[in-house]
Amino acid sequence: MAARRGGRRPVRQLTARERDVFRLIATGLTNAEIAQRLHLTEATVKTHITRILAKPQLRDRVQVVIFAYEPQLCPRGA
């Protein structure tokens, strides 16, 4: 996976709001739940997710979760 080769750099490419969405995806929230939690529309959440997937070249939400839980990105308890 391209994201693993880049280490933490792809996460640094995310905006602050994209990192918020990234973390909530990693916890398993739906688009609607993320929208409610961050006071956004679902369309805005979908836009953020599209950008999140593109920057570290991830295929889907499952890869976001796997990528997020690599130790250097989202240590347990963070």
N, C-alpha and C positions, 0 to 999 in steps of 0.2 A: 504494500500500500504506500503510495507516495507520501502520505502524511507522516508515516513513521520515519521515513528517511530524513525528513526535514526537522525532526525533533519538535521543539516547542514553537519554532518560528511560525507555522501556520496559525496557531492560536493567537499569537501576537498580531497577526494581520487582521484579526477580527476587531470590529469596533466594540466599544463598551457594551452597547445594547446587544450586539450579536453574541458577545460572551455571556450576557445574562440569559439569552435564549438557549445558547449552547449548554449551559449548566442545567437549565430546566429540562431540556430534551434528555440529558443524561440521567435525570431523576425519573424519567418515564412519563412526564406530563404530556397530555394531548395538546394540539394547537389551541383548542378552546381554553384549556386550563392555563396555558402559558399566556394567552391573550388577557384572560381575566386577572391573573397574578401581576402582569406588567402594565395593565391598563392600556392595552393595544387592541386593534381590531385583528381578527383572525387573518385577514388579508396581509396585514403588516407582518404578522408572525411568519406567514408563509414566505414572504419576501426575504425576511431575515434567514429563514432556514435554507432557502435557495442559495443565498450568498455564503452561508456557513458551509454548505456542502461543496460549493465550488472552490473556495479558497484552499482547503487542504485536500481537495480532490477525493471526497468521500462519496460513496454511491447512495447511501440511504441513512435513515435515522439509526439503524442498528450499528453501522460503522461509526456514527457520532458517539454512541454510548461506549463502544469498545475503545475508541480513540480517547475519549474523556477519562476513562478509568485506567489508562496507562499510568503508572505510578507518578511520573514527573508532572502530569497535567492535573490530576484531580485526586490527590491522596485521600484515602479513607478518612472520614471525619471532617473533611474540609467543608 
